Amino acid sequence: MKDILTGNLVRLAAFDPEEVGKAFSGWSRDSEYWRLMDSGAIRLQSTKEAVKNFEKEVEELAPGVYFFGVRRLADDVLIGEMVLDVVNWSGRDAFVGLSIGARENWGKGYGTDMMKVLLRFAFTEVNLKRVSLGVFEYNPRAIRSYEKSGFCHEGRQRGFLNREGKRWDMPFMGILREEWMNLQEKERENM
């Protein structure tokens, strides 16, 4: 069996609050990165503050929260982070979030590969039934990536976010274990 934490371009790695905090303090200086990742106003953080915040977050983790650093396979460089948050154990439901830090890593397939690896982990290791996410309407690159990973549009929160005097929706997307299994079968048939 293939290493479930490794994709074609990336691998999920242990979440190191110090390393991710240092990287995040740099990534968050890019206003577009921040706007794609968070609905709040841009909030710059020093490296020390970012590390402290990530350490606190990891320390207070609920049992169903899985944080990962994401590394490029080509050179083992940290390019982003992911979280899987099981919000309902009895229903086997979780939400997922991801970010890719530096612009030079955007649009190269890393996000789709990250999601495919995380879905494999979610459905085979955590035994989930559904994985869901919310994405900002003004991020069509992410929406296409999620669609490639098998996510379906399930609804939207209209007028969720105000950016530059315009209201933007937040589409919600999800994938069920059966849908993911069907995609895996199709991929095996096309090999």
N, C-alpha and C positions, 0 to 999 in steps of 0.2 A: 504494500500500500504506500502511496505517495505521502510525504510529510504533509500533514493537514494544515500546517501553518505557513507553507511555502507555495507561492504562485509561480507564474511565468516570469514576472518582473520584480516582485517584492516578497518579503517575508514578514510575518508578524513577530515581534520581539518583545522581551520583557519591557515593561514600562518603567523607565528610570526617571523619576521626577527631576533629578538634577540635570540630566542630559536634555530631556524634553523642555524643561523650564528655560535652559539657556537658549535652545533653538527657538522656542516660542517667543522669547523676548525680542529676537530679531525678526521673526516672521510677522509678528503683530505690528511692526513699524510700517508695514505695507497696508495702506488703508483698504485696498481691494480685498486682500486676504481677510482682514477683519470683517468686512461687510459680507463676505461670502460665508463666513463661519458663525457670526453672531448677530442677533437682532438689536443689541444694545449699541449705544454710542461708542465710538472708538475709545479705548482706554489703554494707553501705553503703560507698560510695566517694565521696571528694571529687571535685570536677570535675577537678582536676589529675591525680589518680590514674586516673580513668576515661579522660581524654584520652590519658594515657601508655599505658594498657593497650590502647586501640584502635590507637594509633600502632604499638605493638609487634606487634600482631596483623596489621595490614596489611603491615608491613615483612617479616614472616615468611610471607606467603601462599604457598601452593603454587600451581602454575600452574592448577589446576582449581578454585580457590575464587573465587567472584564475590560481593563484598559490594556492597550498595546501600543508600543512604538512600532513604526513601520520603516523598514530598511530596504533600500534598493539591492537587488541580488548582485548587480554588476560590480558594486564597490563597497557594499555594506554601510553606506551612508544613511543616516536618519533623514527621512524625507517627510514624515508626517506622523499622525497618531490616530487611533481609532478607539471607540468605546462601544461595547455591547451592554445594554442595560436591561436585564430581565425585569419587567414591570409587573408581571403577573405569572407566578409559578404555576398555579392551577390551570391556567389557560395556555401556558407555555408561550407567552408573548414577550417580545423584546423590542426595544428601539435601538437603532444604530446611528452613530455619528462618526464622521471622519473629516480630517483636514490634511491637505498637502501644503506644506509651508512655502517654500521658495518658488517663485514664478517659473523658473527654468524647469521645474518638474511638472508644470501644468500642461494638460493636453497631450500627454505622452502615453496614456493608457494605464498609468499607475493607479488611478482611482478605481477604475473598473476591476483591475486585478486585485486591489486591496479588498474590494467588496466581495468578489468571488471567494477569496480565501476566508474572509470573515463569515460568509454564509455557510461555507463548508464546516467551519468550526461550530457555528450556531446550530446547524441541523444534525451534524453527526456526533458532536461531543456534548453539547448542552441539551440536545434532544428537544429543540424548540419546535413549535407548530407554525409560528408566524414571526417575521421580522418586519418592522415598520420604520419609516423615517419621515421627517418633514424637510422640505427644501424651499428656499426662496424662489419665487417666480422669476426673478431676474438672473437666475443662474442656470441657463439652458444647457451649459456644458455638463453640469452635475446631473441634471434631469436625464440627458441622453445616456450618460454613464450608468445611472441606476436602471434605466430601461434595458441597456445591454446586459446588465447583471440579472435581469428577470423580474424586476419590480414592476408592478402595475399601478396605475393611478387609481386612487380610492376616494379621493375627495379633496377639498381645499377649504382653508379658512380665508374667507374673503376680506380684503383690506387689512390684513394682519400687521403690515409693517409700513411705516412712513419713512421714505428716503427721498431727500431732495424735493419735497413738496408733492410727492406722488405716493398713493397707497398701492401696495403690492400684496398679492395673495401669497399664502403658503400652501402649496400642494402637499398632500400626504400620499405616500406610496407604500406598498407592502408586497411581500412575497410569502406564499405559504410553502410549507415543506414539500407538499405534493408537486407544486409547480417547479420548485428547485430540483426535485428528483427527476421530473420529466426533462428538464434542461440537461441534466447530467447524462441521461440516457441518449438524448439527441446528439450530444457532443461525442459520446462513445461511438455511436453509429457513423458519425462523420469522420472518424479517425482513419 
